[in-house]
Amino acid sequence: MTTTTHHLTAKKPPLSARALRRTLRGMPDRRHDVACEAGLVVPAADGSPLLTDHYFPRAAGDFPTLLVRSPYGRGIPWAPMFGILFAEQGFHVVLQSSRGTGGSGGTPALWQHEAADGRAALAWLRRQSWFTGALGTLGPSAMGYAQWALATDPPPELKAMVVQVGVHDWHGFFYPSGHPGPFALETSLVSAVGRLHYGRGALAMVRAGLRLQRHLRRIARTLPLGEAYVPGFGGRVPFLDEAMARPDPEDAHWEGADAGAAGARAAVPTSLITGWHDLCLDQTLQQYDRLRRAGCETSLLIGPWTHNSAMEQGWPEVFAETLAWLRAHLCDDASGLRDTRVRVHVGGRQEWRDLSDWPPAATERRWCLDGDDDGALTASAPKGAPPLSFRYDPADPTPSVGGPLLSRAVGPRDNTALEARDDVLTFTTPPLTEPLDILGTVAVELRVTTDTGHADVFARLCDVDERGRSVNVCDGIRRLEPATAGGASGPAEVTVAMSPTAHSFAAGHRVRLQISGGAHPRFARNTGTGEPLPTATRLVPVVISLHHPSALVLPQADPGTERARSQTKKAFMPSTSDR
């Protein structure tokens, strides 16, 4: 059998895909010419027709198969980035549009059919003469969930997974700080546009994006939110309605929405790729921890990327990591693998660092919050100092600046204007006399009271340079309710966990902590009433007070932490003892 003759209907890949492929820089030399069978119909678990494109090398021989199941269509950018590029390197690539998307039949759903439809796709593959029984999966975002869903009961053919900036928990996507916690408003709206329109072509996507942008400010400022968002889409979006109305992950609505348990029992070698400003960073690290505890072969790459830029500016590194992992586990070619399990980009130093594991060894460094000197971080807590208070008004909510979002104003940003607001407290160290490297999870331990019992506490770590420019490094948010917000019985002890990071504060720079009552519209504002999010109609301000001692806790890298290896480009291959 040869792949040059057995597909009589095969053609060249679409011209648009070939043209975009030529613009991709930093790619390895092409090994094979590529052919494509487009518009194949593969039955879903219930028989719904799922449109599928098959890319393969125009060459004799057997090649392993890569399955990509996508709610974002099968065209640009997936056709060139996955279909053409990996077929050039010696893989069959099967791009399939999930139910109700990209021309496929059936009713679309975020997660309810992914496991069954993934198994149905595999059943179809088993009937193809070119399928060798060696299967890998890959893909970003919701394509990551499709992989985890298949891995909940992994078929024997599944030999490797590469989850790029992927989600495994849909409740955690909408409520990233857990329950109770604020709704990720802007991310939920922007991602819904992609979910609904990406597979309908570039023009439809642009029009839908512009429509939401025109309405976004009004949506964010109008109550009730469950009605305010509708003009931005020209109609109701059922999965947004359900997500807003059902914040409790134990609600029956969310059954099956978290495929994360696959990481605790999967035996599938898995490469995880994310960025420090990826909105799926925390989920990726949760899965890395699960895989390590389960003894599964895994590697981790964390770059200086956002959710989108990992697949754009970061694509050369992401592609190299992905290709090395797939070749090692599907082609028995480990020549491209690095000798460490983890590679992270260290901000500030702007270097890559190879580590044996994550998180690396670190020493807890505590800085106490002090109200003197316009807000200081000091080695010891102030004695007898009064609490520090600010007023959060949901009618004029504290705005979000940068961070892990899907918009263009994303990632590291200048926070100077934000920090000038009366509803943002800042605490800053003196200029550092030597560099400070932090690698791991950052947290702030607060003693808090509020006057209403309903509040959010948003904490952000920033790097302040010699000119006074304050740039965000990582952040986190915690919802307070009457039972946890402190009161007559005294302050409540609250820990606000921030996303992990790897960052080096240079000598002469200062470490800064921000504390505020929200980050809007990244997170839906706390209305101050406890009313349900989609139907709340009243706004009540809250005074939030921070009592002493409260402290910023940093994971300072131990002196023996592995140093930079910026020239190596390989991915981890586990030793015999790890397998």
Secondary structure, DSSP 8 states (H G I E B T S, - for coil): -BTTTS-TT-B---HHHHHHHHH--S-----S-EEEEEEEEEE-TTS-EEEEEEEEESSBS---EEEEEESS-SSTTHIIIIIIHHHHTT-EEEEEE-TTSTT--S---SSTTHHHHHHHHHHHHHT-TT--S-EEEEEEEHHHHHHHHHHTS--TTEEEEEEEEE-SBHHHHHSTT-SS----HHHHHHHHHHHHHGGG-HHHHHHHHHHHHHHHHHHHHSSSHHHHTGGGTTS--HHHHHHHH---TTSGGGTT-B-TTHHHH--S-EEEEEEEE-TTHHHHHHHHHHHHHTT--EEEEEEEEETTGGGTTTHHHHHHHHHHHHHHHHSS--TT--SSSEEEEEBTTTEEEEESSSS--EEEEEEEEE-STTSEEESS--SS---EEEEE-TTS--B--SBS-SSSS-BS-B-HHHHTSTTEEEEE----SS-EEEEE--EEEEEEEESSS-EEEEEEEEEE-TT--EEEEEEEEEEE-TTTS-BTTB-EEEEEE---EEEEE-TT-EEEEEEES--BTTS----SS---TTT------EEEEEEEEEEEEEEEE-TTS--B-TT--------GGG-
